[in-house]
Amino acid sequence: MHLPHHLSDLFNIAAMGKNTEVDMFSYLTDSLILIVISFLPFKEAAKTSILSKRWRHLWHETKKIEFDQSFFIKQQSGEESKKIQRRIFIDFCKHWIQTYNPGLNANEFRLALSNPQESATDIQLFIRFAVDHGVKALDLDFSRPKRDENSLGDENQVGLLELPPFVYEHKGLESLTLFSCNFSVSLLNKFLALKSISLGGVKLSSSCLKELVSNCPLLESLSMKNCSDLGCINISSTTLMSLVIDKCSDLQNWIIIDVPKLRIFKYSGPLVHFAIEHLDALVEADIDFGRETEFDEYGDLLYQLLSDIYRIRVLTVCSYMLQVIPSAEEYPCLKPPFDRVQHLTLRTALHAYELHGISFFLNSCPNLEILTIDIAPAIIFPERGTDLALEDHEFFSSNRLVIVYECVRKSLKKVEIKGFKGQLNEVVVINYLLCYGLVLDTLSIVLSKEKGPNGMDMEEWYPKYAHKLLRFKRASKSLRILIN
């Protein structure tokens, strides 16, 4: 592929001046600088205004516009200070759009502002600006700042504002993100080019969801976060390639998915029955039931879900899955196995009750190349309901006949441990992988940032625990251990 002539000339000039003190930016035309600026986040683009007099106003022509109250309003401020900061933020946005080149089209426009009722007129002005400048990606977030990332949808944030009617007449819109902003499902068919929809903090019934998908014939990506009133989900689409269902409340009984082109599926929420059809194109799945608070022998239900997605290449599972899957009748491995899975991520506390689940996935991924162990607190179920003996588990065993999984012996090349604290079970699992990982070439240790008991600072101790791993026996002579 050949570079455009003006870029090719620029690189030639750069090559000639490589060993000189010439300011190479002086050779850039304004149009080239604007291309660079438009790739930067809005906040970073603003910083370019201090580079020189020439750059001072160039960022006002960026095609990636983001008005986010967090740039101005500090959550730790008092209420009176927040009101002043909010006013400054609104005034900044109004001034900025007034100086924007009226002949330019924008690619992306994002507005993040809580309590939108207080600034409804200004918000209409900002959205009108985005539409008038032919924006392709519109992102409106009117939810309150997040204090708890794991909280479900907040009913007080639902329906804070309606999407203005004039937005539906914008035929060129390709991506729409709405958080705590109501919209008309029946009017979505006016968006003839719409390919991506992301919704959060809105009420969305099962029938409305079905209508939404049918009204967007080009839809490729659908994300629902903290949405309520869904009940049962039934999605059928011939175009959808990415589906995210994240912490939606009121889910009941069934999630039915018939999407033959689906490549990415991410689910976080309660354990429900899944009916999945025609997912041969699926590449990546992230399944998280970490919010479940009660244990039951749902191993067969989870096993069926895994069987439906066995063709994937990238898989992420949670602690709940690790604890419950050993109760499946078909334990200790999936049949047919995850032959195509190359990257497996385990969100786990590395508690003893999760170890048999970890074994299940190692046993089920014979061609695994990358294993990521993301260590984080999890709900542990003492009543896990299996008769599998923990003391006989291969991670603890010193027996010469210890089970070594096929992937550990033949294909596992990289192991990533995130949140390392040096606790016993962490060390035991790592020792097993080092002892039997014949082709392992990289062990990456990312230290935990958590405090120790009674809030003790562990910044000195975690590295010491990690460096002890350097003395462990290794099966692979080419292994590198990286500690971050």
C-alpha positions in Angstrom: 0.0 0.0 0.0 1.4 3.4 -1.1 1.3 6.5 1.1 -0.6 9.6 -0.2 1.9 11.9 -2.0 1.8 14.6 0.7 2.5 12.1 3.5 5.3 10.5 1.5 6.9 13.9 0.9 6.6 14.6 4.7 8.5 11.4 5.6 11.2 12.2 3.0 11.7 15.6 4.7 11.7 14.0 8.1 14.4 11.5 6.9 16.6 14.4 5.6 16.3 16.3 8.8 16.8 13.2 11.1 20.1 14.3 12.5 19.5 18.1 12.5 17.8 20.4 15.0 15.1 21.4 12.5 11.6 21.6 14.0 9.9 19.0 11.8 6.5 20.2 12.8 7.1 23.3 10.8 6.8 21.3 7.6 3.3 20.1 8.5 0.4 21.7 6.8 -2.6 22.7 9.0 -4.6 20.0 7.4 -2.1 17.3 8.4 -1.9 18.7 12.0 -5.7 18.5 12.1 -5.6 14.9 11.1 -3.2 14.2 14.0 -5.3 16.2 16.5 -8.5 14.4 15.5 -7.0 11.1 16.5 -6.3 12.4 20.0 -8.8 12.3 22.9 -10.5 15.7 23.2 -8.7 16.5 26.5 -5.3 15.8 24.9 -6.2 17.7 21.8 -6.9 20.8 24.0 -3.3 20.5 25.4 -1.9 21.0 21.9 -3.0 24.7 22.0 0.0 25.5 24.2 2.6 24.2 21.8 2.8 27.4 19.8 0.8 30.4 18.4 0.2 28.4 15.3 -1.4 25.5 17.2 -3.4 27.7 19.6 -6.7 27.5 17.8 -6.2 24.5 15.5 -7.7 22.1 18.0 -11.0 24.0 17.6 -11.4 22.1 14.3 -11.0 18.6 15.7 -13.5 16.1 14.4 -13.6 14.3 17.8 -15.5 16.5 20.2 -16.1 15.5 23.9 -17.9 17.7 26.4 -17.5 15.8 29.7 -18.4 17.4 33.0 -15.7 15.4 34.8 -13.1 17.7 33.1 -14.6 20.6 35.2 -16.7 19.3 38.1 -14.8 17.6 40.9 -16.9 15.1 42.9 -15.1 15.9 46.2 -16.2 19.6 45.9 -19.0 21.0 47.9 -22.4 21.7 46.4 -21.9 25.4 45.9 -18.5 24.7 44.2 -20.1 22.2 42.0 -22.7 24.7 40.8 -20.0 27.2 39.9 -18.0 24.5 38.2 -21.1 23.3 36.3 -21.7 26.9 35.0 -18.1 27.2 33.9 -18.4 23.9 32.1 -21.6 25.0 30.3 -20.1 28.3 29.3 -17.0 26.6 28.0 -19.1 24.3 25.8 -21.2 27.2 24.5 -18.2 29.3 23.6 -16.4 26.3 22.0 -19.3 25.5 19.6 -19.5 29.2 18.7 -15.9 29.2 17.5 -16.2 25.9 15.6 -15.8 26.2 11.8 -19.4 26.2 10.4 -18.3 24.4 7.2 -16.7 21.4 9.0 -18.3 18.0 9.6 -17.5 16.2 12.9 -17.0 12.5 13.2 -17.7 12.0 17.0 -19.6 14.0 19.6 -19.9 13.1 23.2 -21.8 15.0 25.9 -21.6 13.8 29.6 -23.7 15.9 32.0 -25.7 14.8 35.0 -28.9 16.4 36.2 -29.8 17.4 32.6 -33.1 19.0 33.6 -31.2 21.9 35.0 -29.6 22.6 31.6 -32.2 21.3 29.1 -32.0 24.4 26.8 -28.2 24.3 26.6 -28.3 20.5 26.0 -30.7 21.0 23.1 -28.2 23.6 21.7 -25.3 21.2 22.0 -27.1 18.3 20.4 -28.3 20.5 17.6 -24.7 21.6 17.0 -23.7 17.9 16.6 -26.5 17.1 14.2 -25.9 20.3 12.1 -22.2 19.3 11.8 -23.1 15.8 10.4 -21.7 13.8 13.3 -21.5 10.1 12.7 -21.2 8.9 16.3 -23.4 10.6 18.9 -22.9 9.8 22.6 -25.2 11.3 25.3 -24.6 10.4 28.9 -26.9 12.0 31.5 -26.3 9.5 34.3 -24.9 10.5 37.6 -21.1 9.9 38.2 -20.5 6.3 39.0 -19.5 5.6 42.6 -19.9 1.9 42.5 -19.0 0.2 39.2 -20.7 -3.0 40.3 -24.1 -1.5 41.1 -27.1 -2.3 39.1 -29.2 0.2 37.2 -30.3 3.1 39.4 -34.0 3.7 39.0 -33.6 7.4 39.8 -31.4 7.8 36.6 -34.0 6.2 34.2 -35.7 8.6 31.8 -33.9 11.8 32.7 -34.2 13.3 29.2 -35.8 12.5 25.9 -33.8 12.3 22.7 -34.8 15.5 20.7 -37.1 14.8 17.7 -34.7 16.5 15.3 -32.0 13.8 16.0 -34.2 11.2 14.2 -33.9 13.2 11.0 -30.1 12.8 10.9 -29.8 10.2 8.2 -26.0 9.9 8.4 -25.8 8.7 12.1 -23.8 5.4 12.3 -23.3 5.1 16.1 -25.7 6.0 18.9 -24.9 5.8 22.7 -27.6 6.8 25.2 -27.2 6.7 29.0 -30.2 7.8 31.0 -31.7 9.2 27.9 -35.1 8.0 26.6 -35.7 7.4 22.9 -38.5 6.3 20.6 -37.9 2.7 19.4 -40.3 3.1 16.5 -38.4 6.0 15.1 -35.0 4.2 14.9 -35.8 3.1 11.4 -35.1 6.7 10.3 -31.4 6.1 11.0 -30.7 4.4 7.7 -26.9 4.1 8.4 -27.0 3.1 12.1 -24.6 0.2 12.8 -24.0 0.5 16.6 -26.3 1.1 19.6 -25.2 1.3 23.2 -27.8 1.9 25.9 -27.5 2.4 29.7 -29.9 3.3 32.5 -33.0 3.0 30.4 -36.2 1.0 30.6 -36.3 -1.5 27.8 -39.0 -4.2 27.6 -38.4 -7.4 25.7 -40.8 -6.4 23.0 -39.1 -3.0 22.6 -35.7 -4.8 22.3 -37.1 -7.0 19.6 -38.5 -4.0 17.8 -35.2 -2.1 18.2 -33.3 -4.9 16.4 -35.8 -5.2 13.6 -35.9 -1.4 13.0 -32.1 -1.3 12.5 -31.4 -3.5 9.5 -27.6 -2.6 9.4 -27.0 -3.1 13.2 -23.7 -4.7 13.9 -23.1 -3.9 17.6 -25.6 -3.8 20.5 -24.7 -3.0 24.1 -27.1 -2.8 27.1 -25.8 -1.8 30.5 -27.9 -1.3 33.7 -31.1 -1.5 31.6 -34.3 -2.5 33.4 -37.7 -4.2 32.6 -36.1 -6.5 30.0 -37.6 -9.7 31.4 -36.8 -12.3 28.8 -34.3 -11.5 26.0 -35.0 -12.8 22.5 -32.6 -11.5 19.9 -32.6 -12.6 16.3 -30.5 -10.8 13.7 -28.6 -11.6 10.5 -26.2 -8.6 10.8 -25.3 -8.3 14.5 -21.6 -9.1 15.3 -21.2 -7.8 18.9 -23.6 -8.2 21.8 -23.1 -7.0 25.4 -25.6 -7.5 28.2 -24.1 -6.0 31.3 -25.7 -5.8 34.8 -29.2 -5.5 33.6 -31.9 -5.9 36.3 -35.2 -7.8 36.0 -33.8 -10.5 33.8 -35.9 -13.7 34.1 -35.8 -17.2 32.8 -34.4 -17.0 29.3 -31.9 -15.4 27.0 -32.5 -16.5 23.5 -29.9 -15.7 20.9 -30.1 -16.5 17.2 -27.4 -14.4 15.6 -25.4 -16.4 13.0 -22.7 -13.6 12.4 -22.1 -12.9 16.1 -18.4 -12.7 16.9 -18.3 -11.1 20.4 -20.6 -12.0 23.2 -20.3 -10.5 26.7 -22.7 -11.2 29.6 -22.6 -10.0 33.2 -25.7 -10.7 35.3 -27.8 -13.3 37.0 -27.7 -17.0 36.0 -30.5 -17.6 33.6 -31.2 -20.3 31.0 -29.5 -19.6 27.7 -30.9 -20.8 24.3 -28.1 -20.2 21.8 -28.4 -21.1 18.1 -26.1 -20.8 15.1 -23.1 -19.2 16.8 -20.5 -20.8 14.5 -18.9 -17.4 13.9 -18.4 -16.6 17.6 -14.8 -15.7 18.4 -14.8 -14.2 21.9 -17.1 -14.7 24.9 -17.0 -13.2 28.4 -19.4 -14.9 30.8 -19.8 -13.4 34.3 -22.2 -14.6 37.0 -20.2 -13.0 39.8 -23.2 -11.3 41.3 -24.8 -14.6 42.2 -25.1 -14.9 46.0 -26.5 -18.4 46.3 -24.9 -21.7 45.3 -26.8 -24.5 43.7 -25.8 -27.4 41.5 -26.2 -25.6 38.2 -23.2 -27.3 36.8 -25.2 -29.0 33.9 -26.8 -25.6 33.0 -23.3 -24.0 32.8 -21.9 -27.0 30.9 -24.7 -26.7 28.3 -23.9 -23.0 27.8 -20.2 -23.8 27.3 -21.1 -26.5 24.9 -23.1 -24.0 22.8 -20.0 -21.7 22.4 -17.3 -24.3 22.1 -16.0 -22.9 18.8 -14.7 -19.7 20.3 -11.0 -18.6 20.5 -11.0 -16.2 23.4 -12.9 -17.0 26.6 -13.3 -15.2 30.0 -15.1 -16.9 32.9 -15.8 -15.9 36.5 -15.3 -17.4 40.0 -18.9 -18.6 40.2 -18.3 -20.6 37.0 -15.2 -22.1 38.5 -16.9 -23.2 41.7 -20.1 -24.6 40.1 -18.9 -26.3 36.9 -17.4 -29.3 38.9 -21.0 -30.3 39.8 -21.7 -31.0 36.1 -22.3 -34.6 35.2 -19.7 -34.4 32.4 -16.9 -33.1 34.7 -13.8 -33.1 34.3 -13.8 -31.7 30.8 -15.9 -30.3 28.0 -16.9 -32.7 25.2 -16.2 -31.7 22.5 -13.4 -29.6 24.0 -12.5 -26.0 23.3 -10.1 -26.9 20.5 -9.9 -23.4 19.2 -9.5 -21.4 22.5 -6.1 -19.8 22.4 -6.6 -17.2 25.2 -8.3 -18.1 28.5 -9.0 -15.5 31.2 -10.0 -16.6 34.7 -11.4 -14.0 37.1 -10.7 -15.7 40.3 -9.8 -15.3 44.0 -7.6 -18.5 43.6 -9.5 -19.9 46.5 -9.2 -23.7 47.0 -12.9 -24.1 46.1 -12.1 -22.7 42.6 -9.2 -25.0 41.8 -11.2 -27.9 40.4 -13.0 -25.4 38.1 -9.6 -24.1 36.9 -8.6 -27.7 36.2 -11.8 -28.2 34.1 -10.9 -25.3 31.8 -7.2 -26.3 31.5 -8.4 -29.8 30.7 -10.9 -28.5 28.1 -8.5 -26.2 26.2 -5.9 -28.5 24.7 -4.4 -25.8 22.4 -4.3 -22.9 24.9 -1.5 -20.4 24.3 -2.2 -17.6 26.7 -3.6 -17.9 30.2 -4.6 -14.8 32.2 -5.4 -15.2 35.9 -7.1 -12.0 37.1 -7.0 -12.2 40.9 -9.9 -10.3 42.6 -12.2 -10.8 45.6 -15.1 -13.2 44.9 -18.1 -14.7 46.7 -16.9 -18.1 47.9 -19.5 -20.9 48.5 -18.6 -23.3 51.3 -21.5 -25.5 50.3 -20.1 -26.0 46.8 -21.6 -29.5 46.9 -18.9 -31.6 45.3 -17.1 -34.6 46.8 -13.9 -33.7 45.0 -11.0 -33.8 47.5 -9.0 -30.6 47.6 -5.9 -32.2 49.2 -5.5 -34.6 46.2 -5.6 -31.8 43.6 -2.6 -31.7 41.3 -1.7 -28.2 42.2 -0.9 -29.4 45.7 0.3 -32.9 44.9 4.0 -33.9 45.0 3.1 -37.3 43.5 5.1 -38.2 40.4 1.9 -39.3 38.7 0.4 -35.8 38.9 -1.9 -34.9 36.1 -0.3 -32.5 33.6 -2.8 -31.0 31.1 -2.1 -31.2 27.4 -2.0 -27.4 26.9 0.5 -27.0 29.8 2.8 -29.6 28.1 2.4 -28.6 24.5 1.0 -25.2 23.8 0.9 -22.8 26.7 3.4 -20.0 25.9 2.3 -17.1 28.1 0.9 -16.8 31.6 -0.3 -13.4 33.0 -1.0 -13.1 36.7 -2.8 -9.8 37.6 -3.2 -8.7 41.2 -0.4 -10.9 42.7 -0.1 -10.8 46.5 2.1 -13.8 47.2 -0.6 -15.8 49.0 -0.2 -19.6 49.2 -2.7 -20.6 46.5 -1.2 -18.1 44.1 2.2 -19.5 44.6 1.0 -23.1 44.4 -0.7 -22.5 41.0 2.3 -20.6 39.6 4.6 -23.4 40.8 2.6 -26.0 38.9 2.7 -24.0 35.7 6.4 -23.4 36.0 7.2 -27.1 36.8 5.2 -28.5 33.9 5.0 -25.7 31.3 7.4 -27.2 28.8 7.0 -24.5 26.1 6.3 -21.5 28.5 8.2 -18.5 27.4 6.8 -15.7 29.4 5.4 -15.4 33.0 4.1 -11.8 33.6 3.4 -10.8 37.2 1.4 -7.7 37.8 1.5 -6.8 41.5 -1.6 -6.0 43.5 -2.3 -2.4 44.5 -4.5 -3.5 47.4 -3.6 -2.7 51.0 -2.7 -5.4 53.4 -4.4 -6.3 56.8 -5.5 -3.2 58.7 -4.7 -1.0 55.7 -1.0 -1.8 55.8 1.0 -0.5 52.8 2.3 -3.6 50.9 4.3 -1.8 48.3 7.5 -3.1 49.7 6.3 -6.7 50.4 4.5 -7.7 47.2 7.7 -7.3 45.0 9.6 -9.4 47.5 7.1 -12.2 47.3 7.1 -12.0 43.5 10.9 -12.1 43.3 11.0 -15.4 45.2 9.4 -17.0 42.1 12.7 -16.4 40.3 14.2 -19.3 42.3 11.4 -21.8 41.4 12.2 -24.9 39.3 11.3 -24.3 35.6 10.5 -26.9 32.9 11.1 -24.4 30.1 14.7 -23.2 29.6 13.6 -20.2 27.6 11.2 -18.8 30.2 11.3 -15.1 31.1 9.7 -13.9 34.3 8.5 -10.2 34.2 7.5 -8.4 37.4 5.6 -5.2 37.1 
